[in-house]
Amino acid sequence: MSTPKLADALRESRIIHDRATIDAAIARIAGELRAVYAGATEPPLFLTVMNGGMLFGTGVALTSGLDFEFDYLHATRYRGKTSGQTLVWLHRPHTPLKGRRVLVVDDILDEGNTLVGITQWCHDQGAAEVRVAVLCRKVHDRCAPGAKADHIGLEVPDFYVFGYGMDFHEQGRNLPAIYAWEPKA
């Protein structure tokens, strides 16, 4: 079976959040983080979840005006597919987490299994605090136990969503809006 084409998906999709709405959500989260980290004695550790969290993380970091220490991680259950169960670590942060305030930044909280695994790993590494910021939270009732985000930019419907960091079969992450794919039967 061949990989679906982004152009075909775009014809069967609708924009659910445009760039202006995304920028406003990023600005709001940046303000929340300024309040949370006001007076921090050491820069919080900003962990971007690759690849999806890259665009959102960049926007939050630049807009917040905060001094962060940056690292990244790459953990996935999907590996180019639309579902998966086992968390696979492709890259773990090199920065020690012991005693640190950690901010995990990702594109979406869907069912939350990946974020639960990541936050548990951060706690296991001795992080003093782990907060999660996501661009989107998918609205449904299938979240894994303990799945949560402290900072949520936007809500998205229970469809396959892509754009602004989220992929359509590893395509379309750099689209400047968020789309919901509603394929015709």
Beta strands, then each sheet from edge to edge (+ up, - down):
strand 1: 13-17
strand 2: 45-49
strand 3: 69-76
strand 4: 88-91
strand 5: 101-109
strand 6: 129-138
strand 7: 151-156
strand 8: 160-162
strand 9: 178-181
sheet 1: 1+ 9- 8+
sheet 2: 4+ 3- 2- 5- 6- 7-
end
